[in-house]
């Protein structure tokens, strides 16, 4: 579907070249001597046909798709129509940055949401539960990129505590090792908060609700009635079953680790996969759009397999034979 859409959306590489040629003509002042037809269409029909052949637009959509898919199966994601670099090389350069933010975000989400969900389930309807729910829902209601803009305005522009963007300072190479670590942490703080703000809610309440369901089930109540300590009933019996939905959703987050967030990386000018995907959509750089889609789709499929493995580890009823 995305491949077909890229063939019919205006503003592709040929239209961009025509627009750039017209802008160059206007800048050089040659438009006064050219006819109205030349101004509206600076390239001849033969030149346009050659460009269509070069970019593969001269073939039917399905034929072009299967030709592209055949190259993908061989590991060739094509070349950027904007920068003329191999798509895989462009993606490969940005993978470490997205991995850096993605892994930290995932560790913090699971490291905070699971204990917070357990605490909220045990202290249901207490002041701690109500206040934490209010805070978490406020964070969920505000998109991450909006949080990023607010953080930049307050802490970056108004108070000047954190930098306005990027991952490192301009003179990063001149720093000592310790100063480099501090500089990276300094640049990471605000975008990381923007990543985390809306991610806590779903995982926290999934943990809380499934644990409450298990605590109210017959096997837990029977264990407590036989004299088992409440904490042991929670952590030995109810908790493991409550982790099953968490394990199911674990694999789906793998693609988020690498692809990141388009708008958050745009706000903070972080040169990761998200920013690459955003710029490729804006620039109508279709090979890069498809390349990012291929990587994220493969990660999603790998994530589904990892989800099954996690469920098998957590759920004793599921076994691989």
C-alpha positions in Angstrom: 0.0 0.0 0.0 2.8 2.4 0.9 4.6 1.6 -2.4 1.5 2.3 -4.4 0.9 5.6 -2.5 4.4 6.8 -3.3 3.7 6.3 -7.0 0.6 8.6 -7.0 1.5 11.3 -4.4 2.7 14.5 -6.1 6.1 16.0 -5.3 8.4 13.1 -6.3 12.0 13.4 -7.5 11.0 14.4 -11.1 8.7 17.2 -9.9 11.4 18.3 -7.4 14.0 18.5 -10.2 11.6 20.6 -12.3 10.9 22.9 -9.4 14.6 23.3 -8.7 15.3 24.1 -12.3 12.6 26.7 -12.3 14.0 28.2 -9.1 17.5 28.4 -10.7 16.1 30.1 -13.7 14.3 32.7 -11.6 17.5 33.3 -9.6 19.6 33.7 -12.7 17.1 36.1 -14.3 16.7 34.0 -17.5 12.9 33.9 -17.3 12.5 37.2 -19.1 13.7 35.7 -22.3 12.0 32.3 -22.0 8.5 31.5 -23.2 5.6 30.8 -20.8 5.8 27.1 -21.9 9.5 26.9 -20.9 8.8 28.5 -17.6 6.1 26.0 -16.7 7.9 23.0 -18.1 11.7 23.5 -18.3 12.4 19.9 -19.3 11.5 18.3 -22.6 9.3 15.2 -22.9 12.3 13.1 -23.8 14.2 14.3 -20.7 11.1 13.5 -18.5 10.8 10.0 -20.1 14.5 9.4 -19.4 14.1 10.5 -15.7 11.0 8.2 -15.4 13.1 5.3 -16.7 16.0 6.1 -14.4 13.7 6.2 -11.3 11.6 3.2 -12.4 8.4 5.2 -13.0 8.0 4.0 -16.6 6.8 0.6 -15.5 3.4 -0.4 -14.1 3.0 -0.2 -10.3 2.9 -3.9 -9.6 5.9 -4.6 -11.9 7.9 -1.8 -10.2 6.9 -3.2 -6.8 8.1 -6.8 -7.5 11.4 -5.4 -9.0 11.9 -3.4 -5.8 11.0 -6.4 -3.6 13.5 -8.6 -5.5 16.3 -6.1 -4.7 15.2 -5.9 -1.1 15.5 -9.7 -0.8 19.0 -9.4 -2.0 19.8 -6.8 0.6 19.6 -3.8 -1.7 17.2 -1.0 -0.4 18.0 1.3 -3.3 19.5 4.8 -3.4 18.1 8.0 -2.0 16.5 10.2 -4.7 17.4 13.3 -2.6 21.1 12.6 -1.6 21.9 9.7 -4.0 23.4 7.7 -1.2 22.6 4.0 -0.6 19.5 3.8 1.7 21.1 1.1 3.9 24.1 3.3 4.5 21.9 6.2 5.6 19.9 3.9 7.9 23.0 2.2 9.3 24.5 5.5 10.4 21.5 6.4 12.5 20.8 3.0 14.1 23.2 3.4 17.0 21.5 6.7 18.0 18.0 5.2 17.9 19.3 2.1 19.8 20.8 4.4 22.5 17.5 6.2 23.2 15.3 3.1 22.6 17.1 0.8 25.0 17.3 3.4 27.7 13.6 4.2 27.3 12.6 0.5 27.4 14.7 -0.2 30.5 13.2 2.7 32.3 9.7 2.0 31.2 9.8 -1.6 32.4 11.9 -0.8 35.4 9.4 1.8 36.6 6.1 0.6 35.3 6.2 -2.9 36.7 7.0 -1.9 40.3 4.6 1.1 40.1 1.8 -1.1 38.8 2.4 -3.6 41.6 2.4 -0.8 44.2 -0.8 0.7 42.8 -2.5 -2.7 42.8 -1.6 -3.5 46.4 -2.6 0.1 47.5 -5.7 0.3 45.4 -7.8 3.4 46.1 -5.2 4.9 48.5 -3.9 8.4 48.2 -0.7 7.0 46.5 -2.9 5.3 43.9 -5.0 8.3 43.2 -2.2 10.8 43.0 0.0 8.6 40.8 -2.9 7.9 38.5 -3.6 11.6 38.1 0.1 12.3 37.2 0.3 9.3 34.8 -2.9 10.3 33.0 -1.8 13.9 32.6 1.4 12.6 31.0 -0.6 10.3 28.7 -2.9 13.1 27.6 0.0 15.2 26.3 1.8 14.0 23.2 5.5 13.3 23.6 6.6 15.9 21.0 4.5 18.6 22.7 6.2 17.7 26.0 9.5 18.1 24.1 8.6 21.6 22.9 7.6 22.7 26.4 10.8 21.3 27.9 12.9 23.0 25.2 11.1 26.4 25.8 11.4 26.2 29.6 14.7 24.4 30.3 16.5 25.1 27.0 15.5 28.6 25.9 14.1 30.4 29.0 16.3 29.1 31.8 19.2 27.8 29.7 19.8 24.7 31.8 19.8 22.2 28.9 20.9 22.5 25.3 18.4 23.3 22.6 19.0 20.1 20.6 21.4 17.6 19.2 23.1 14.7 20.9 26.5 16.2 21.7 28.1 19.7 21.9 30.0 21.2 18.9 33.4 20.8 20.7 32.6 17.3 21.9 35.8 15.8 20.5 38.0 18.1 22.7 36.4 16.9 25.9 37.9 14.3 28.3 36.2 10.9 28.6 34.3 12.0 31.8 33.3 15.3 30.2 32.0 13.4 27.1 29.8 11.2 29.3 28.4 14.3 31.1 27.8 16.0 27.8 25.9 13.1 26.4 23.7 12.8 29.6 23.1 16.5 29.5 21.8 16.3 25.9 19.9 13.1 26.6 17.8 14.3 29.6 15.1 16.3 27.8 14.4 14.0 24.8 14.4 11.0 27.2 11.7 12.7 29.3 9.7 13.4 26.2 10.0 9.7 25.2 8.9 8.5 28.6 6.1 10.9 29.4 3.4 9.1 27.5 4.8 5.6 27.7 4.3 5.0 31.4 0.5 4.9 31.4 -0.4 1.9 29.3 2.2 -0.3 30.9 1.5 0.8 34.5 -2.2 0.3 34.3 -1.8 -3.0 32.4 0.4 -4.2 35.3 -2.0 -2.9 37.9 -5.2 -4.3 36.4 -3.9 -7.8 35.6 -2.4 -8.1 39.1 -5.7 -7.0 40.7 -7.5 -9.6 38.6 -5.2 -12.3 39.8 -5.3 -11.2 43.4 -9.1 -11.5 43.3 -9.0 -15.0 41.8 -9.9 -18.1 43.7 -6.4 -19.7 43.8 -4.9 -16.6 45.5 -7.7 -16.2 48.0 -7.5 -19.9 48.8 -3.7 -19.6 49.4 -4.3 -16.7 51.7 -7.1 -18.5 53.5 -4.7 -21.4 54.2 -2.3 -19.0 56.0 0.0 -17.9 53.2 1.4 -14.4 53.8 -0.1 -11.7 51.5 3.3 -10.6 50.1 4.2 -14.2 49.3 0.8 -14.7 47.6 1.5 -11.6 45.5 5.0 -12.3 44.5 5.0 -16.2 44.3 1.6 -16.7 42.7 -0.2 -13.7 41.3 2.8 -11.8 40.0 4.0 -14.4 37.5 0.5 -14.7 35.9 0.2 -11.0 35.8 3.4 -10.7 33.8 1.9 -12.6 30.9 0.2 -9.5 29.2 3.5 -7.6 29.8 5.4 -10.3 28.1 2.9 -10.3 25.2 3.5 -6.6 24.5 7.3 -6.8 25.0 8.0 -7.8 21.4 5.8 -5.1 19.9 8.1 -2.5 21.5 11.2 -3.8 19.7 10.4 -1.7 16.6 9.9 1.4 18.7 13.4 0.8 20.1 15.0 1.3 16.7 12.6 3.6 14.8 12.1 6.0 17.7 9.7 8.9 17.4 9.6 10.9 14.2 8.4 14.1 15.9 10.4 13.9 19.1 13.6 13.5 17.1 12.6 16.4 14.9 11.9 18.6 17.9 15.3 17.9 19.4 17.2 17.6 16.1 18.4 14.1 17.0 19.8 12.5 13.9 18.2 9.1 14.4 15.9 6.8 12.5 12.9 8.9 13.4 14.3 12.1 12.0 15.4 10.2 8.8 11.9 8.8 8.3 10.3 12.2 8.9 12.7 14.0 6.5 12.2 11.3 3.8 8.4 11.7 4.0 8.7 15.5 3.7 11.3 15.4 0.9 9.3 12.6 -0.9 12.4 10.5 -0.8 10.5 7.3 -1.6 13.4 4.7 -1.4 14.3 5.9 2.1 10.6 5.8 3.1 10.4 2.2 1.9 13.7 1.3 3.5 12.6 2.6 6.9 9.4 0.7 6.5 11.2 -2.5 5.7 13.4 -2.3 8.8 10.5 -1.5 11.1 8.4 -4.3 9.6 11.2 -6.8 10.1 11.6 -5.6 13.7 7.9 -6.0 14.3 8.0 -9.6 13.0 11.0 -10.4 15.2 9.2 -8.7 18.1 6.3 -11.1 17.7 8.6 -14.1 17.9 10.2 -12.6 21.0 6.8 -12.0 22.5 6.0 -15.7 22.1 9.3 -16.7 23.7 8.6 -14.3 26.6 5.1 -15.7 27.1 6.5 -19.3 27.1 9.0 -18.3 29.8 6.4 -16.6 32.0 3.4 -18.7 31.4 3.9 -22.3 32.6 0.9 -23.5 30.5 2.8 -22.6 27.3 5.6 -24.9 26.2 7.7 -25.2 23.0 8.0 -28.7 21.8 
